[in-house]
Amino acid sequence: MTGLWSLAWQSAWSRRYGLSWVVLSIALATFLMLVLVQMRQDVREHFSQSVSGTDLIVGARTSSTALLLYSVFHIGQPSNNIRWSSAQAIAQDPAVAWVIPISLGDSFRGYPVVGTERSFFEHFRYGQKQALQLAQGRAFEGVFEAVLGAEVAKRLQIAPGQHIALSHGSGALEEGSHADKPFTVVGVLARTGTPVDRSVHISLTGMQAIHIDWLGGMPARDRMSAEQALQADLRPSSLTALLVGLKSRARVFSVQRSIAQFQAEPLMAVLPGVALDELWSVLAVGQQVLELMVVLVGLVSLLALVATIGTALEQRCHELAVLRSLGAGPQRIFALLVIEGALVTSCAAALAWLASVLAIAGAGPWLAAHYGLALRQQPPQTEQALVLVGIVLAGTLASAIPGWRAYRLSITDGLQPRA
């Protein structure tokens, strides 16, 4: 058997120029499969870690996915708000360590404006419980100060020190501008790959100040200036949602139950991880498309292998006939071609894995910096290992097709001159 492997290797080496293109094409296809699998895994994990370290998300009663969408991803509108007094009561619960208030409803050039407190910068976590970092400037302190997400600052070319005017709601109505109360950008957050990058963050008092002279969603006739608004009572009357951190995760279900039974108003609390899994199941179509792409790429590469070996078989009939005349039986000829296929796909799989490692090492930091997509450098996980093993096994089986044709060739078929 060792001699057969040696013969297969020498035969392949003698045709190394032609087979090198086959190895390269299969390696490229396998590389694409490995990258797609890695991206699918990391995108799901990154999606599920858009918020981490938060034990409960509290809001008005609605579906858990709707609450997650507008509180974390800032998509959609809440069915109702939370009273400020209710938020304070939850914050004073002995089991609660901290709360992050979230107030939504305004925008800036299509990006959502998030009213919150400095606790957002202190307690909000994403990914592997990573804290928010400021790439430029500082967190807001004054009423009319804003901190931009990385994408907002980059796309709109805004730096600390510049002034911005927010819009009421989506900004579709001209009269909905808050240009009479401009904000000064004081900081830009480092990229996180989460909805934080696509948000403008202001204080709750700032959110209250720009709406202090609004009634029923429309500006009043007698408008207050920014200086007059600063003299008014800027305590918020309501919030959109609360992100809650507990002193002990063992209390999460009891606190969730007490919020569900809250007497002052109907509220609900959801576990972020559970809600994220539910939302991901809704987005499963995209995952299935990626899986289909992986299968199609692998199928094309294996068909290329079968075609290449089958075409080469027509040119190797004389070589195989000589081996038959020297005593090699049909079974050994069949095994020779199958082993060649295994060698080709094994080399391609090894080359693809090396290329994926180098690609992640080289492009990983750039993807994290520009898109917030963290591709992790790690040993082959289950799916990647299955791809590599599957390519080698499939290539070996694919080689059995031309191997079967060679098995059926007689010595005279190969030695007989072709017209």
N, C-alpha and C positions, 0 to 999 in steps of 0.2 A: 504493500500500500504506500510505503514511503517513496518507493521508486516511481509510483504513479504520480504522486504529488510533485516530485522533482521534475518528471517529464512534462507535466502540465505547466509548471512554472517556466521551464526552458522554452516550451512551445509558445507560451504567451509572451515571453521576453523577446523571442525572435520576431514577433509581430507587434513589438512595443509601440511603434509609431501609430498604427491604426487603433490599437486597443487603448492608447493613452487618451484619445478623444472620447472613447466610450466611457472610460473611467471618469474623465472630466465632466461629461454630460450627466452621468449618474450621480457624481459627487455634487454637482450644482443642484440637481433636483432634490437630493437628500438634504443638502444645506438649506434649501428653501423650506422643506418640510420641517426640519429642526427649528428654524427661526419662527415659522408660523406656530408650531406647537409651543415654543417658548413664549412668544408674544401672547398667545391665547391664555396661557397660564398666568403670565405676569399682569396682563390687562385685567383679568378677572380678580386677581389678588389685589391689584392696585385699586380697582373699582370698589372692592369690599372694604378697603382701608381708606376710603375718602374721609371717613371720620373714625378715629380710634381713641380709646380712653374715655369716651362718653358712654355712660351706663344707660341713660334714658333720654329720649326725645319727647318733650311734652308739648301738646298743642290741643286745639279744639277737636272735638270728636269728628273723625273722618276715617278713611282707610289708612292703614299703616304705610302703604306705599305713597299715598298722596302727601301724608305728613312728612315722610322722608324727602320726597321730591322738592317740596317748597322750602323746607327748613335747611336741608343740606345742599341740594343741587340748585335751589332757587328757581325751580320750574313750576309754573302754575300758581294758583292763588288759593289761600286758605279759605275754608268755609266760614270761619269766624276767627276772631282774635281772642287773646287771653287778657283778662283784666290785670292791671299792674298790681293790684292788691293780692290777686291769686298767685302771681309770680313771687311776690314777697313772702307769702305764706309757705310756698313750696321751698323757697331758699332757706327759711327758718326751721325746716324739718330737721330734727337732730341727726337723721341718717344722711343728710345731704352735706357734701363737702364743699361744692361750688356749683354755681349756675352761670350759664352764658346766655343772656337774653338776645333774641333775634327779632328785629323789626324790619319788615320788607314792604315794598309797594312803590318805590321810586326807582329811577334808572338814570344812567349817564351814557348817552350815545349808544343805547342798546344793551349796556351792561347793568346788572342789578346793583342797587345800592343797599347795603346791609347796615342797619343801625344796631349797634351793640355797645358793650362796655370794654374797658381795658382787660377785664377777665378773659375776653376772647383771645388776646395775645398771650395771656399767661397760662391758660388751661386747654385751649384747643389743640388737639393732636390729630395727626394723620399718619398713614403708613404704619411703620413699626413704632407707633407712639412717638413720632418725631414732633418736636415743637416748631412753631412758626418762627422764621428768622426774617429780619429786615435786611434787604439788600441795600437800601439807601434810606437815609433819614431816621425817623423815630416814629413811635406810635402817637396817635392823636391825644391831645390834652385839652385844647380849647374846644368851644362849641362848634366853630366853623372851620374845623380841620379834618382832613381826609387822608386815609391810607389806601393806596391802590394795590390791586393784585398785579402779579408780574405780567400777565398777558395784557391787561388794560394799559399799563404803562408802556409796554413795548409797541402794541398796535397803534396806540394813539399818540405815541412820542411825547409823553408827559413826564416831567421830572419834578422832584420836590422844589417848592417855591412858586410853582405855577398855580393859577386860579382856575377853578372849574365851576360850571353852573349845572346843577342837577335838574332833572325833569320829573314832574309828577306822573306816576304810573309808568306806562311804556314810553312816554314822551311823544305820542302821536299827535296830541293837541297842542297848538301853538300857545294857547293861554295856560298851558300846564307847566310852563317854565318857572324854575325857582331862581332866575337870574338876578333877582333883587337881593338874594342872600347867597353870594358866592362863597365857595369853600377854598381854602388853601391846602394844597397837597404838601404833607409834611413827611411822608414816608412811602416806600415801595417794598412790598413783601418779596422775599425770594420765591422762586418757582416751586410749587408743590405738586403739580399735576392733578390738582383737585379743583372744585368750583371756586375755591378761594382765589385762584389766579384770575378768574373772570369776574371779580366783584370789586366794588368800591365800598370801603368801610368808613363809617362815620359814627359819632357818638349818638346815644339815645337822645341826649339833649339837643344835638344838632338836628336830628330827625324831627323832634318836636318843634324846634324853632322855625323850620321852613314850612310847617303846616299850622303855625299858630294863628295865622290870619286866613285860614281856609275853612269853608263851611260846605258840608255835603259834597266834598270832592271838587269844589270850585273855589277860586280865590275870592275873598270878600272885596267889596268896593273900597273900603278903607284899609289899605295895605300898611303893614308895619315894616319899618326899615330894619336892617340887621341890628343896628344899635338899640332900637326899641325892643326888639325880640330878646336881646340879652338881659333886659330889665324885667322880663316877664317870668312867670312860674313855668319852668320847662320840664317839670316832672311828667313822664309819659303816662297816658291813661290806659294804654293797652299795648300788647306785644303780639308778634306772630307766633313765636315758639320759644321754647327753652331747651338748651342742652344742659343736662344734669349729670354731675359726677357725684358718686356716693363714697362715703367713708369706707364701706365694706360692700363688695359685690354680693356677699351673701344676703344682703338686704334688698336686692334689686326687685324681687317679686313682691315683697311686702310693700315696698314704696310704690311699685306699679299699681298694686291693688288699691292702696289708699288714694292715689291720684284718680283712679277710675271711679272711686266712691266720693270724690270731692263734692262738698255740699254747695259751695258758692256758685259754681257753674259747671257744665258738663265738659270734662277734660279727658284726655287719654294719654298714656305714656307707652312708647314702643321701644323695644330693644333694637339698637341700630343694626347689629349683625343679622338679626332675624329679618328685619325689613329689607336690608340690602340683598339677602338671599332671595327673598320674594321678588324684588325688582329685577334681579339678574335672570330669574326664571322667565320673566316677561321678555327679556332681551335675548332669549336662547336662540332666536333665529340667526342672529349674527354669529353666534358661536358655531351653529351648524354649518353656516356658509364657510367658515374657516376650516372646519373639519372636512367638508367636501373638497375644498381646494387642496388640502393635504393629500387626500386620496387620489385626486386627479393628477397631481404632480407626480406622485409615486407611480401611478399606472402608466403615465407617458414615458417615464424613465425606464420602466421594465419592458415596455413594448419596444423601445429603442434598443435595449439589450438583446431581445429576441431577434429583432431584425438584423442587428449587426452580426451576431453569431450565425444566424441562418444564412446571411449573404456570404460570410467568410467560409461557410461550409462548402459552398459551391466551388470555392477556389482551393479547398484543402482536401478534395476527394483523393487526389494522387497521394498526398502525405498520409492520409488515413489508410489508403489501400496498401501502402508500403508497410505501415505498422501491422496491418492484418497479415501481410505475407511473412513478416518476421515473427509471427506467433501470437500477436495480440488478438484476443477474441472480441466478439461484438460487445460483450459486457464491459471489457476494459476500455474500448473506444467510447462507449456511452459514459462510463465513469470519468474518462479523461475530459470530455466536453463539460460535464457537470462540474467537475473540479475547477476547470478554467473559469466557468461562470461564477463560482463561489469566490475564487481569487479576485476576479475583476470587481465584484460587488463589495467584497471585504475591503479592498484598497479604496474604493470610492467612499464607503461608509467612514473609514478612518480619516480620509481627506476632508469629508464633509464635517465631521466632528471638530477637527482641528480648525477648519475655516470658521465654524460657528463660535468657537472659543475666542479666536482672534477678532472676529467681528464684534462680539459683545464687549470684549476688552477695549476695542478701539472706538466703537460707536456708542457704547453704553453711557459714558459721561456726557457726550453731546446730546443724546436723546433725553437724558435726565435734565440737562440744563435748558434745552429749548422746548421740550414737550412734556417734561415731568414724568416720562415713562422710564421706570427703573427696571432694566433687564439685569437679572442677577447672574453673576458668574458662579456656577456650582457644578458638581458632578452630575452625570446624566440622571434625570429623574425617571420615573416609571414610563411616562409616555415617550420621552426621548429615547430611552433604552429600547422600548418596543419598536420605535421607528427604525433604529439601527439594526436590530436583530431581524425585524421584518423585511428590510431591504435585502439583507444577505440571504435570508431564506427564500424570499421571492425571486431573487436573481438566480439562486441555485435551481429552483424549480423551473424558472423560465428557460434555463439552459437545457433542461431535460427535453424540450420540444425539438431543437435541432439535434440534440443527442439521440433522440429516438430515430430521427431520420438517418443519422450516421450508423445507428445500430442495424438498420435494414439494408444498408449498402453492402453489396458484395465486393469481393476483391476485384473482379473483372470490371465493375462499374468505375472503379478508380483508376485502374491500369489501362483501360481501353482509351486510346486517343480520341479526343473530341474532334468532330468535323468542323 
